[in-house]
Amino acid sequence: MDLHLRDKVVLISGATKGIGAATARAFAAEGARVSILGRDLIAGRRLATELTGSIFVAADLVSETDCQRAVQETVDSLGQLDVLVNNAGVNDSVPLTAAPADFLGSLQRNLLHVFSLTHHAQKHLVARRGAVVNVTSKVAWTGQGGTSGYAAAKGAINALTREWAVALGREGVRVNCVVPAECESDQYDRWFESQPDPSAARARVAQLVPFENRLTRSEELADSIVWLSSDRASHVTGQFLFVDGGYTHLDRALTSAHRW
């Protein structure tokens, strides 16, 4: 199926590894040109070299100035902006017992850049009748315990998805959200490796996922992001696509005695 993405320009935050890098590769496979936004200079430059017609923009998303510069550098280098993927974020385990300043820091790492990037991208996306895809987390629906900052940020991004679908819909821009649960990622790999038995820890988490009892692959999330960004989803806006093997909404009995 032709997704009509050839020569479209896509800016992806947190794109040097994990879900972001998989998404960059998926867009490039459709002929899009990708602006890879992140802090890892080596990984970012390597990926930009791998993907024809793409660029790497080094930025610290906690800086509003860097967010503005990233959008402008993308447009200056690639000529336009058709799609913004707000992917960057980190489950930084800031709990209710943390100081309010730590909570604010979590919001800066996980929420404020989403507003800043979208704010500065807005006029370019309107000019191209483009799309925004936000990446959030099942934590905003299920809770997790011990991660108030991250949960608050992801919940706010969910709300902004609907708000921006209304605000930008008048301008022909669609806004949607992809929601992972237990997925393959660098962050999760580091957590598994920190456990006494990494293989057993991975197996325990995989067992919690109803469909096929496995973690979601980054490529599966990337394909969903690409589809929502494309003309093939031309009448889809303000929606949440749970790419999670049924983790968020299906009966917990499926993760214990019953298997599909």
Secondary structure, 3 states (H helix, E strand, C coil): CCCCCCCCEEEEECCCCHHHHHHHHHHHHCCCEEEEEECCHHHHHHHHHHCCCCEEEECCCCCHHHHHHHHHHHHHHHCCCCEEEECCCCCCCCCCCCCHHHHHHHHHHHHHHHHHHHHHHHHHHHHHCCEEEEECCCHHHHCCCCCHHHHHHHHHHHHHHHHHHHHHHCCCCEEEEEECCCECCHHHHHHHHHCCCHHHHHHHHHHCCCCCCCCECHHHHHHHHHHHHCHHHCCCCCCEEECCCCCCCCCHHHHCCCCC
